[in-house]
């Protein structure tokens, strides 16, 4: 399995987009990666937008991002909550500083904006935050998946198959 010995953080908070968390998580696990759900508190069930819960393995403050090979930020309404935590911003910045894969889909771009890491980068997102992405200095394109260095971005759930594949491919190269 090509992702054996890879560890990934999957951020979770109330009102995450169910498919945007579970699809890439399961795809990475199928290839042997260990994916930890990381939320504000450990052992808490966070409800997704459509009711599928996700129980966090760890809290934001319990993990050391240096022990991980990448991070996934799902969309939904949770990115607006996630970006308010300094520990989340520091995790994303750590991944960026160390050129480790960062996956973001839909509204997850808000977290990258708050981490101040998308200026000069080519990205996509839900069209609903296109202006936010561009105002943060990114070049926004309307494509299913965009890979710019170690950042993999996608628009919305129909783009999950190529998004998860692109992220897994990038993770395998690390």
DOZA-987307 format. One record per residue: residue number from 1; z, y, x of N, C-alpha, C in turn. Coordinates in steps of 0.05 Angstrom, whole numbers. Layout:
! residues N
+------+--------+--------+--------+--------+--------+--------+--------+--------+--------+
| resi |     nZ |     nY |     nX |    caZ |    caY |    caX |     cZ |     cY |     cX |
+------+--------+--------+--------+--------+--------+--------+--------+--------+--------+
|  NUM |      Z |      Y |      X |      Z |      Y |      X |      Z |      Y |      X |
...
+------+--------+--------+--------+--------+--------+--------+--------+--------+--------+
This chain:
! residues 174
+------+--------+--------+--------+--------+--------+--------+--------+--------+--------+
| resi |     nZ |     nY |     nX |    caZ |    caY |    caX |     cZ |     cY |     cX |
+------+--------+--------+--------+--------+--------+--------+--------+--------+--------+
|    1 |      0 |    -24 |     17 |      0 |      0 |      0 |      0 |     25 |     18 |
|    2 |    -19 |     42 |     13 |    -23 |     64 |     32 |     -2 |     86 |     32 |
|    3 |     15 |     87 |     11 |     36 |    107 |     10 |     64 |     96 |     16 |
|    4 |     65 |     71 |     25 |     90 |     60 |     33 |    103 |     77 |     54 |
|    5 |    129 |     81 |     52 |    145 |     98 |     70 |    141 |    128 |     66 |
|    6 |    128 |    136 |     44 |    126 |    164 |     36 |    146 |    170 |     15 |
|    7 |    159 |    193 |     17 |    179 |    202 |     -2 |    170 |    229 |    -13 |
|    8 |    172 |    232 |    -40 |    163 |    256 |    -53 |    184 |    266 |    -73 |
|    9 |    187 |    292 |    -73 |    204 |    305 |    -93 |    187 |    312 |   -117 |
|   10 |    197 |    305 |   -141 |    184 |    313 |   -166 |    205 |    330 |   -180 |
|   11 |    200 |    356 |   -182 |    218 |    374 |   -195 |    219 |    370 |   -225 |
|   12 |    242 |    372 |   -237 |    245 |    368 |   -266 |    265 |    389 |   -277 |
|   13 |    258 |    398 |   -301 |    275 |    417 |   -316 |    267 |    414 |   -345 |
|   14 |    283 |    425 |   -362 |    278 |    424 |   -391 |    250 |    435 |   -398 |
|   15 |    236 |    421 |   -415 |    210 |    429 |   -426 |    187 |    426 |   -405 |
|   16 |    190 |    406 |   -386 |    167 |    400 |   -369 |    145 |    388 |   -387 |
|   17 |    120 |    390 |   -377 |     98 |    378 |   -392 |     99 |    348 |   -385 |
|   18 |    104 |    331 |   -405 |    109 |    303 |   -401 |     88 |    289 |   -383 |
|   19 |     63 |    291 |   -391 |     42 |    278 |   -375 |     40 |    288 |   -347 |
|   20 |     45 |    314 |   -343 |     42 |    326 |   -317 |     64 |    318 |   -297 |
|   21 |     85 |    307 |   -308 |    106 |    296 |   -291 |    101 |    266 |   -287 |
|   22 |     98 |    251 |   -309 |     97 |    222 |   -308 |     72 |    211 |   -296 |
|   23 |     49 |    222 |   -302 |     24 |    211 |   -292 |     23 |    211 |   -261 |
|   24 |     26 |    234 |   -248 |     26 |    233 |   -218 |     48 |    217 |   -206 |
|   25 |     72 |    218 |   -218 |     95 |    202 |   -208 |     88 |    173 |   -208 |
|   26 |     78 |    162 |   -230 |     71 |    134 |   -232 |     48 |    127 |   -213 |
|   27 |     29 |    145 |   -211 |      6 |    140 |   -193 |     15 |    137 |   -164 |
|   28 |     34 |    154 |   -156 |     44 |    152 |   -129 |     61 |    127 |   -125 |
|   29 |     77 |    120 |   -145 |     93 |     96 |   -143 |     75 |     71 |   -141 |
|   30 |     53 |     71 |   -155 |     34 |     48 |   -154 |     24 |     44 |   -126 |
|   31 |     23 |     65 |   -110 |     13 |     63 |    -83 |     35 |     60 |    -63 |
|   32 |     60 |     57 |    -72 |     82 |     51 |    -54 |    101 |     74 |    -48 |
|   33 |     95 |     98 |    -57 |    112 |    121 |    -51 |    139 |    119 |    -67 |
|   34 |    159 |    130 |    -55 |    185 |    134 |    -69 |    184 |    162 |    -80 |
|   35 |    189 |    165 |   -106 |    189 |    192 |   -118 |    216 |    196 |   -131 |
|   36 |    230 |    217 |   -122 |    256 |    224 |   -133 |    253 |    247 |   -152 |
|   37 |    265 |    244 |   -176 |    266 |    266 |   -195 |    289 |    284 |   -187 |
|   38 |    284 |    309 |   -184 |    304 |    328 |   -174 |    306 |    351 |   -194 |
|   39 |    330 |    355 |   -205 |    335 |    376 |   -224 |    360 |    392 |   -217 |
|   40 |    367 |    410 |   -235 |    390 |    428 |   -230 |    415 |    411 |   -225 |
|   41 |    418 |    390 |   -241 |    441 |    372 |   -238 |    431 |    343 |   -235 |
|   42 |    446 |    327 |   -220 |    440 |    299 |   -217 |    448 |    283 |   -241 |
|   43 |    433 |    262 |   -248 |    440 |    244 |   -270 |    438 |    256 |   -298 |
|   44 |    423 |    277 |   -301 |    420 |    290 |   -327 |    393 |    283 |   -338 |
|   45 |    391 |    278 |   -364 |    366 |    274 |   -377 |    355 |    300 |   -387 |
|   46 |    332 |    307 |   -376 |    318 |    332 |   -384 |    296 |    324 |   -403 |
|   47 |    295 |    337 |   -427 |    274 |    331 |   -446 |    247 |    344 |   -439 |
|   48 |    226 |    329 |   -442 |    200 |    340 |   -438 |    191 |    356 |   -463 |
|   49 |    169 |    370 |   -461 |    159 |    386 |   -484 |    154 |    368 |   -508 |
|   50 |    146 |    343 |   -503 |    139 |    325 |   -525 |    160 |    304 |   -529 |
|   51 |    184 |    308 |   -517 |    207 |    290 |   -523 |    211 |    267 |   -504 |
|   52 |    194 |    263 |   -484 |    199 |    241 |   -465 |    219 |    251 |   -444 |
|   53 |    242 |    239 |   -442 |    262 |    249 |   -424 |    257 |    239 |   -395 |
|   54 |    267 |    255 |   -376 |    267 |    247 |   -348 |    295 |    251 |   -337 |
|   55 |    306 |    230 |   -326 |    334 |    232 |   -315 |    332 |    238 |   -285 |
|   56 |    345 |    259 |   -277 |    344 |    267 |   -249 |    360 |    247 |   -232 |
|   57 |    348 |    242 |   -208 |    362 |    226 |   -188 |    381 |    242 |   -172 |
|   58 |    374 |    267 |   -167 |    389 |    285 |   -150 |    388 |    313 |   -161 |
|   59 |    407 |    330 |   -152 |    406 |    358 |   -158 |    391 |    372 |   -136 |
|   60 |    383 |    397 |   -142 |    368 |    413 |   -122 |    384 |    415 |    -96 |
|   61 |    410 |    418 |    -98 |    426 |    422 |    -74 |    434 |    397 |    -59 |
|   62 |    428 |    373 |    -71 |    435 |    348 |    -58 |    414 |    338 |    -39 |
|   63 |    391 |    349 |    -39 |    370 |    338 |    -22 |    363 |    356 |      1 |
|   64 |    352 |    344 |     21 |    342 |    359 |     45 |    312 |    356 |     44 |
|   65 |    297 |    377 |     39 |    268 |    374 |     38 |    255 |    364 |     63 |
|   66 |    269 |    366 |     86 |    259 |    356 |    111 |    256 |    325 |    111 |
|   67 |    271 |    312 |     92 |    269 |    283 |     90 |    247 |    274 |     72 |
|   68 |    231 |    292 |     62 |    209 |    285 |     43 |    182 |    293 |     55 |
|   69 |    162 |    279 |     45 |    134 |    283 |     54 |    118 |    301 |     36 |
|   70 |    128 |    308 |     12 |    114 |    325 |     -6 |    130 |    332 |    -30 |
|   71 |    119 |    349 |    -47 |    132 |    358 |    -71 |    112 |    361 |    -94 |
|   72 |    121 |    354 |   -118 |    104 |    357 |   -142 |    119 |    376 |   -161 |
|   73 |    104 |    395 |   -171 |    115 |    414 |   -191 |     99 |    410 |   -217 |
|   74 |    111 |    399 |   -238 |     96 |    396 |   -263 |     95 |    422 |   -278 |
|   75 |     77 |    423 |   -297 |     75 |    447 |   -314 |     93 |    446 |   -338 |
|   76 |     83 |    457 |   -360 |     99 |    460 |   -384 |    113 |    487 |   -382 |
|   77 |    136 |    488 |   -395 |    152 |    513 |   -394 |    172 |    512 |   -372 |
|   78 |    176 |    489 |   -359 |    197 |    486 |   -339 |    192 |    503 |   -314 |
|   79 |    167 |    509 |   -305 |    164 |    525 |   -281 |    177 |    553 |   -284 |
|   80 |    177 |    564 |   -308 |    191 |    590 |   -312 |    220 |    587 |   -307 |
|   81 |    232 |    564 |   -311 |    260 |    560 |   -306 |    264 |    553 |   -276 |
|   82 |    247 |    535 |   -266 |    250 |    525 |   -238 |    249 |    548 |   -218 |
|   83 |    232 |    567 |   -222 |    228 |    588 |   -203 |    252 |    607 |   -200 |
|   84 |    271 |    604 |   -218 |    295 |    621 |   -217 |    317 |    610 |   -198 |
|   85 |    312 |    586 |   -187 |    332 |    574 |   -169 |    323 |    578 |   -140 |
|   86 |    341 |    590 |   -125 |    334 |    595 |    -97 |    329 |    569 |    -82 |
|   87 |    344 |    548 |    -89 |    341 |    522 |    -75 |    313 |    511 |    -80 |
|   88 |    301 |    515 |   -104 |    274 |    506 |   -110 |    254 |    522 |    -93 |
|   89 |    258 |    548 |    -92 |    240 |    566 |    -76 |    241 |    557 |    -47 |
|   90 |    265 |    551 |    -37 |    268 |    543 |     -9 |    254 |    516 |     -4 |
|   91 |    256 |    497 |    -23 |    243 |    472 |    -20 |    212 |    476 |    -18 |
|   92 |    201 |    492 |    -36 |    173 |    497 |    -35 |    164 |    511 |    -10 |
|   93 |    180 |    530 |     -1 |    173 |    544 |     24 |    175 |    525 |     48 |
|   94 |    195 |    507 |     48 |    197 |    488 |     69 |    172 |    470 |     71 |
|   95 |    163 |    461 |     47 |    138 |    444 |     47 |    114 |    460 |     57 |
|   96 |    113 |    485 |     49 |     91 |    502 |     58 |     92 |    507 |     88 |
|   97 |    115 |    515 |     98 |    119 |    520 |    126 |    112 |    496 |    143 |
|   98 |    116 |    472 |    133 |    112 |    447 |    148 |     86 |    433 |    140 |
|   99 |     69 |    447 |    124 |     43 |    437 |    116 |     44 |    409 |    103 |
|  100 |     64 |    406 |     86 |     67 |    381 |     71 |     55 |    385 |     44 |
|  101 |     44 |    364 |     32 |     30 |    367 |      6 |     47 |    379 |    -16 |
|  102 |     36 |    399 |    -29 |     49 |    412 |    -52 |     29 |    408 |    -75 |
|  103 |     39 |    395 |    -96 |     22 |    391 |   -120 |     32 |    409 |   -142 |
|  104 |     13 |    424 |   -155 |     20 |    441 |   -177 |     -1 |    440 |   -198 |
|  105 |      7 |    438 |   -223 |    -12 |    436 |   -245 |     -3 |    454 |   -268 |
|  106 |    -22 |    466 |   -281 |    -18 |    482 |   -305 |     -2 |    507 |   -299 |
|  107 |     22 |    509 |   -311 |     39 |    533 |   -306 |     56 |    531 |   -281 |
|  108 |     54 |    509 |   -266 |     69 |    505 |   -242 |     63 |    526 |   -221 |
|  109 |     40 |    539 |   -223 |     33 |    560 |   -204 |     54 |    582 |   -203 |
|  110 |     69 |    586 |   -225 |     90 |    606 |   -225 |    111 |    601 |   -203 |
|  111 |    117 |    575 |   -198 |    136 |    569 |   -177 |    125 |    577 |   -150 |
|  112 |    100 |    571 |   -145 |     87 |    579 |   -120 |     85 |    609 |   -117 |
|  113 |     80 |    623 |   -139 |     80 |    652 |   -138 |    108 |    663 |   -130 |
|  114 |    129 |    652 |   -142 |    156 |    661 |   -136 |    164 |    654 |   -107 |
|  115 |    152 |    633 |    -97 |    157 |    625 |    -69 |    141 |    642 |    -49 |
|  116 |    123 |    658 |    -60 |    106 |    676 |    -45 |     89 |    661 |    -24 |
|  117 |     75 |    639 |    -34 |     60 |    623 |    -15 |     30 |    621 |    -23 |
|  118 |     21 |    636 |    -43 |     -7 |    631 |    -51 |    -26 |    654 |    -43 |
|  119 |    -16 |    675 |    -31 |    -34 |    696 |    -23 |    -55 |    686 |     -3 |
|  120 |    -80 |    691 |    -10 |   -102 |    682 |      7 |   -111 |    654 |      3 |
|  121 |    -98 |    640 |    -16 |   -105 |    612 |    -21 |   -123 |    609 |    -45 |
|  122 |   -140 |    589 |    -44 |   -157 |    582 |    -67 |   -142 |    562 |    -84 |
|  123 |   -139 |    569 |   -110 |   -124 |    552 |   -128 |   -136 |    552 |   -156 |
|  124 |   -126 |    534 |   -173 |   -132 |    535 |   -201 |   -105 |    531 |   -216 |
|  125 |   -106 |    535 |   -242 |    -83 |    532 |   -259 |    -92 |    533 |   -287 |
|  126 |    -74 |    532 |   -306 |    -82 |    537 |   -334 |    -93 |    566 |   -334 |
|  127 |   -114 |    571 |   -349 |   -125 |    598 |   -351 |   -104 |    618 |   -360 |
|  128 |    -83 |    609 |   -374 |    -63 |    627 |   -384 |    -48 |    642 |   -362 |
|  129 |    -47 |    631 |   -337 |    -34 |    646 |   -315 |    -54 |    654 |   -293 |
|  130 |    -79 |    654 |   -300 |   -100 |    662 |   -281 |    -93 |    690 |   -269 |
|  131 |    -87 |    709 |   -287 |    -81 |    736 |   -277 |    -56 |    737 |   -259 |
|  132 |    -36 |    721 |   -266 |    -12 |    719 |   -249 |    -19 |    709 |   -221 |
|  133 |    -36 |    688 |   -220 |    -44 |    677 |   -195 |    -60 |    697 |   -178 |
|  134 |    -79 |    710 |   -191 |    -95 |    730 |   -177 |    -79 |    754 |   -168 |
|  135 |    -60 |    763 |   -185 |    -43 |    785 |   -177 |    -24 |    778 |   -154 |
|  136 |    -19 |    753 |   -150 |     -3 |    744 |   -127 |    -20 |    740 |   -102 |
|  137 |    -46 |    746 |   -104 |    -64 |    745 |    -81 |    -80 |    720 |    -77 |
|  138 |    -80 |    702 |    -97 |    -96 |    678 |    -95 |   -124 |    683 |   -104 |
|  139 |   -142 |    666 |    -95 |   -169 |    665 |   -106 |   -168 |    643 |   -127 |
|  140 |   -172 |    650 |   -152 |   -170 |    631 |   -174 |   -198 |    622 |   -182 |
|  141 |   -201 |    596 |   -186 |   -226 |    584 |   -195 |   -221 |    566 |   -219 |
|  142 |   -240 |    564 |   -236 |   -238 |    546 |   -260 |   -251 |    519 |   -253 |
|  143 |   -235 |    503 |   -239 |   -244 |    476 |   -231 |   -221 |    457 |   -237 |
|  144 |   -228 |    432 |   -241 |   -208 |    412 |   -248 |   -186 |    409 |   -227 |
|  145 |   -194 |    408 |   -202 |   -176 |    405 |   -180 |   -186 |    422 |   -156 |
|  146 |   -167 |    435 |   -143 |   -173 |    450 |   -119 |   -154 |    441 |    -97 |
|  147 |   -165 |    434 |    -74 |   -148 |    428 |    -51 |   -153 |    449 |    -30 |
|  148 |   -133 |    464 |    -23 |   -135 |    484 |     -2 |   -113 |    478 |     18 |
|  149 |   -121 |    466 |     40 |   -101 |    457 |     60 |    -83 |    436 |     48 |
|  150 |    -58 |    442 |     46 |    -38 |    423 |     36 |    -29 |    429 |      7 |
|  151 |    -43 |    447 |     -6 |    -37 |    453 |    -34 |    -59 |    441 |    -52 |
|  152 |    -50 |    425 |    -71 |    -68 |    413 |    -91 |    -61 |    425 |   -118 |
|  153 |    -80 |    437 |   -131 |    -75 |    449 |   -157 |    -95 |    438 |   -178 |
|  154 |    -85 |    438 |   -203 |   -101 |    429 |   -225 |    -95 |    446 |   -250 |
|  155 |   -113 |    445 |   -269 |   -111 |    462 |   -293 |    -92 |    452 |   -314 |
|  156 |    -96 |    427 |   -323 |    -82 |    417 |   -347 |    -85 |    387 |   -349 |
|  157 |    -72 |    374 |   -369 |    -71 |    345 |   -370 |    -98 |    330 |   -368 |
|  158 |   -120 |    340 |   -380 |   -145 |    325 |   -376 |   -154 |    322 |   -347 |
|  159 |   -142 |    339 |   -329 |   -149 |    339 |   -301 |   -131 |    321 |   -285 |
|  160 |   -113 |    307 |   -298 |    -93 |    290 |   -284 |   -106 |    268 |   -266 |
|  161 |   -126 |    253 |   -275 |   -137 |    233 |   -257 |   -147 |    244 |   -230 |
|  162 |   -164 |    264 |   -229 |   -172 |    274 |   -203 |   -150 |    288 |   -188 |
|  163 |   -131 |    300 |   -202 |   -108 |    314 |   -189 |    -91 |    294 |   -175 |
|  164 |    -83 |    273 |   -189 |    -65 |    252 |   -177 |    -79 |    238 |   -154 |
|  165 |   -105 |    234 |   -156 |   -120 |    221 |   -134 |   -121 |    240 |   -110 |
|  166 |   -127 |    265 |   -114 |   -128 |    284 |    -92 |   -101 |    287 |    -78 |
|  167 |    -80 |    287 |    -94 |    -53 |    289 |    -82 |    -46 |    264 |    -66 |
|  168 |    -52 |    241 |    -77 |    -47 |    216 |    -63 |    -63 |    214 |    -38 |
|  169 |    -88 |    222 |    -39 |   -105 |    222 |    -15 |    -93 |    239 |      7 |
|  170 |    -85 |    264 |     -1 |    -73 |    282 |     19 |    -47 |    271 |     30 |
|  171 |    -31 |    260 |     14 |     -5 |    248 |     22 |    -10 |    225 |     42 |
|  172 |    -31 |    209 |     37 |    -37 |    187 |     54 |    -46 |    196 |     82 |
|  173 |    -57 |    220 |     84 |    -66 |    231 |    110 |    -43 |    241 |    127 |
|  174 |    -21 |    246 |    115 |      2 |    258 |    129 |     15 |    238 |    148 |
+------+--------+--------+--------+--------+--------+--------+--------+--------+--------+
